[in-house]
Amino acid sequence: MDEKKLIALSGAVIGMLGVLLVFLGNARNYGICVACFIRDIAGGLGLHRAEVVQYIRPEVSGFILGAFIIALLAGEFRARGGSSPLLRFILGFIVIVGALIFLGCPLRMVLRLAAGDLNALVGLGGFTAGIYIGIIFLRRGFSLGRNYSMGSSNGYVLPAIAIILLLLVIIRPSFIFFSESGPGSLFAPIFLSLLAGLVVGALVQRSRLCMAGGIRDLFLIKDPHLFYGTLALFLAALVSSLAFGYFQLGFLDQPIAHTDGAWNFIGMLVVGLGSVLLGGCPLRQIIMGSEGDTDAGLTFLGMLTGAAFMHNFGLAASPAGVPVNGQIAVVISLVVLVVIAVSNCKVSMPVKSSKSFPSGTPKKF
């Protein structure tokens, strides 16, 4: 299939699934959210005790296994790693801090916008600004270094984790937590959630869809290819939201959202900048980890740890707003991002124009 058609198809299918999962049981505007789902998994495992967001989401296992299986079949599975793994863990941690201040990953941001939540429009502004800042560092030669081939067993770790998580939510052992109220208590049937995740994982692996990459490439190389996927996702989710009666235009009374524009903007700015430094949005990190990239796998673990940290210390936002300590956390996160970016730049002067990435820039989106 033509690459443009494939990425547009991928975006459209994911947009529809994001709304369909709400119809099947997930909370409103919560059909697919990588950050929120990872936060729910952290709660389900008992890594935090926020009782309303504890559920091991089968969709995430689906993302991983769908991408893993299709990468194996396509001959694209290759275990590799060694590209600043600890820094990537920290970047993953920070990206989830920004996402839980905004209350959603870039994918949920688009789904919220398609459902009429104008707070997401503010978040999109911050996300775009963060990506633009990241491009400045890319043009100055930012790099986390190259990766190296590793033994195949290293690449199987993340898929193995996905299978264990899936077994835990099916078997429901007593040490696993399940929300009895709130967003964590609302979910689609396990089999359908897993199936949706498998489809999303396979499509994103084949199309390279990336929410950050679409905007980055528009700025950096004037290439709209990846952005077609984001646009198709938005349009499909918009039509589906209208069809299911979920569309509600405005800032107020939006599901699982707050109206503090400044922190919505800053939260997503952190997500955008962090995603560019990592070489992909949170969903793309999961897909790369499923292809054998152990650095991306560590980023996933960083996101899981960050989600637990945010809720254990009461830093995450809620529909009531952003707590003061959460505001402090996201500002510190932004400072750390800038320090990491500056300290890993290879040149001191910006490149005026480029049709390709400088040597050693982050891996493909």
Salt bridges, closest charged atoms under 4 A:
ASP40 OD1 - ARG39 NE 2.89
ASP40 OD2 - ARG57 NE 2.95
GLU76 OE1 - ARG206 NH1 3.12
GLU76 OE1 - ARG208 NH2 3.00
ASP117 OD2 - ARG112 NE 2.83
ASP217 OD1 - ARG216 NH2 2.44
GLU291 OE1 - ARG80 NH2 3.76
ASP293 OD2 - LYS363 NZ 2.62
ASP295 OD2 - LYS363 NZ 3.81
